[in-house]
């Protein structure tokens, strides 16, 4: 009996930590989202059902923040996956000095988001930033990166892409290293060209790694906060205000736990929807390739 229970007993501590620090807070947050609950008057809380969620979608600030968060997430994921895959394919072929290059390449991911935001804030400065200095060498007028809507969006997107691409690269590189060389040798004998090999062998076998990378990075992007606040402060106006900022304002400044819980519920739902979509599309692509 004890022998059969041993595996479960070994997993139990990790499971309890998971419940205490992830599952319970998530369920409690969803529970609070159905209540009108303020920490200023906890005794006056009342059940309101979906009222908090309905109110959210009638607020202009929330809808603009939601659209920015989705646009920011889609843009960053698209470029990060493209560059991450490209760098992973290149690093896979590098033998001499490969370990040193891989170590250097993950430096951006190791930098704290606030520090990265400060670095890019200086680089995007309109008057003395290095970005506009480089553009001036090509006779391009200075761009008001942090003071215009389009400039601010691309400023935070570029900074986030630079910081997060190494994470996707490492996961995809790990996936590439699990693909046996025998498969490529067989494809070469059968006369497959590089594009056919990539499309019908590399990508289908990378599906598990790609799914993990996309799910994690999408969740990180949906709850983005530090790097955006450091770079633009959510401006100009509220053009680059992500949902994480509204969540923080409602929970830590106005102490509206129910309203903040509804915003968290939206983020949880979006993360779950994207995760399911990735799993469905990538596995469908894998089956189609086979």
N, C-alpha and C positions, 0 to 999 in steps of 0.2 A: 504493500500500500504506500509506504513512504517512498519507495523507489519510483512509483508512478507519479507521486506528487512532487518529487524533487524539481523537475523542470519548472513547474508553476511557482514553487517557492522561490526559485532563483529569479524569476521574472517579477515577482510580487513587489519588491522595493521600487523598481523602475516604474511599474504600473501605478503604484501609490503616488509617486512623485508626479507622474503624468496627470493623474486625476486631480491632485492638489493644486498644481500650478498651470494647468492648461484646460482640462475638461470642466472642472467646477467653475473657474472664472468665466469660461465661455458660456456655460449654461446659465449662470447667475446673471450675466450681462443680458442675454436674450430674455430672461425672466423679467429683469428690470425694465426692458424696453416696452413692456405692456402696461407699465404703471406711470402715473404722473407722480414722480418722486423727486423731491429736492432735499439735499442734505441740510438746507436751512430750516426745513420744516418736515422732518421725517415722520412725525405723527400724523401729518395731513395727507399722506399718500393715498391715492385711490386708483383702482383698476380702470384703465381706459382702452384696453384692447389694442386695436391697430391705429388709434388716433395719433400717436407720435409719428408713425410711419407716414400717415396721410399728410400730416402737417409739414413734414420734411419736404415732400414733393411740391408743396405750394409755396415754398420759400425760394426766392430767386437766388439767394446766397448758396443754398444747398445744391440746387440744380446746376449752377455754374461750376461749383466745386466738384460735383460728380462728373460733369463733362470733362473738366480739366484732368481729373484723376484718371479717367478712362483713356483720354487721348494721350496723356503722359505715359500710362502703362503700355498701351499698344505701340507707341513710337519707340520707347526704350527696349521693349522685348524684341521688336523686329530687328533693330540694329544690333542689339547685344547678341542675339542668336546668330546673326549673320557673321559678325566679327569674331564671336567666340568659336564658331565652327571653322572659320577660315584659319584662325590662329592655331586651333587644335590640330588641324590637318597639317599645317606647316611644322609645328613642334613635334609631331609624331615622326616626321622624316629626319629631324635633326638628331644626329647621334653625338657628334663632338660638341661638348659644352652645353648639351641639352639641359642638364640639371640646373646649371647656372642661369640659363636663359629663362627657364620655367620659374625659378625663384624670383628673378627680377620682374617677370611679367605679372606676378600676383601682388606686387607692391601697392598698386592703387586700391585693391580690395582690402588691404590691411590698414589703410588710413581711416581714421575716424570720420564719419560723415560731416561733422561740424568743421573739422580741419580741412577736409576736401572742399567744402563749401567756401571757406575763407580763401583757399588757394585760387579757386576758380573765380571768386569775386574780384580778386586783384587782377587776374588775367583778363576778365571781361570788362574792366574799367574803361569807360569811353575815352578818357584823356590820356592815361598812361599805361593801359593794359597791353600786354604783349600780343593779344589777338588782333586788336586794331592796328598795332605797329606792323605786324606781318601783312595785314590787308593793305596797309599804306604802301608797302613795297610793290604791290601789284596795281597801284593807282586806284584803289577802292576807298571810297569815303568811309570815315569812322562810323561804326554801327553802334547805336544806343542799345546795347545788349540788355541792360538791366532796367531801362526806362521805357521801353516800348513793349507792347503785348507780344508781338511775334518774337522779338529779340529775347525777352525774358523766358518765353516758353522754350526756345531752343537752347538758351543758356543752361537752364536746369536739366534739360534732356541730355545735352552733351556731357555735362558734369556727371550725371547719373550713369550714362552709358560708359564713360571712361572708368568709373569706379566699379561697376558691376560686371563688365565683360569678362574679367579674369575668373570670376566664379563659374560662369557658364563654360568658359574655356576648359577649366580644370575638370569639370564633370564630363564634358564631351571627350576630353583627352583620355580620361580613365576608361570611358566606354570604348574608344578606339583601340586601346591597348588590350581589351578583352577579345577583340576580333582575331581569330587565328589566321596566320599568314597562308595556311593551306587553302583557305577559301579564295584568297586573291590569286594564288598560283593556279588554282583550277580555272578561275575566270580568265586568266591570261592564256592558258592553254586552249580554252574554248574560243578565243579570239575576241573577247569583250574589250571595248575601248575604255579609256579612263572614265568617261562620263557614264557609260553603262555600268561599270563597276561601282561607281559612287552611288548611282541611282538605285541599283538593284541589290547591292550587297552592303555598302557602308551605311546608307541611311536606314534601311530596315533593321539592321543589327544595332543601330544607335538609338532606336525608339525608346528603350527603357531609360537610358541616360538622358535623352532629350526631354522625356516626360518629367523626370525629376527636376531638371534644370528649369524648365518652363514653369512648373507648378510653384517651386520655391521663389523664383524671381518675380512671378506675377503677384504672389502674396506680399512680397517685400515692396513692390511698386505701389500696390493698392494702399498700403499704410505708410507711404513715404511722408516724412516730416522734416527731419534735421537738415538735410542738404538744401531743401527748397527754402526753408525759413532762413537759413544762413545766407543763401545767395540773394533772394529777392524779398524775403519777408512776406511772401504771399502776393506781392504787387507785380506790376503797377496796379494800383487799386486793389482788387481782389482777384486779378486775372489768373495768377498762379497759386491760388489757395487750394491745397489738397484737402481731402476729407479728414485726414489726420489732424489738421489745424482746427477745423470746426469741432471735431471730437474733443480735442484738448480744451478748447475754449468753454464748451458746455459742461465738461466734467470738472475741470480744475479752476475755472474762473467764475462761472455762474452756478456751479454745483447742481446742475440739472441732470441727475443720474438717469432718469427715465429717457430723456431726450438723447443724451449721449449714448445710452444703450441701444436706441433705435439706429443711430449712425453706425455703431459697431455691428449691429445685426445686418445692416446693408453690406458692410465690408465682408462679413463672414459669408453672406449669401453670394456675393460677387466672386469671392475666392473659391467657393465650392463649385459654382457654375463654370468658371474658367478651368478648374482642375478636371472636372468631368469632360468638358469639351476637348481639352488636350488629350486625355486618355482615349477618347472616342476617335478623334481625328488621326492621331498618330498610329493607333493600332489598326485603323482602317487603311492608312497608307502602307503599313507594314504588310497587311494581308494582300493589298493590291499589288505590291512589289513582288510578293511570292507567287 
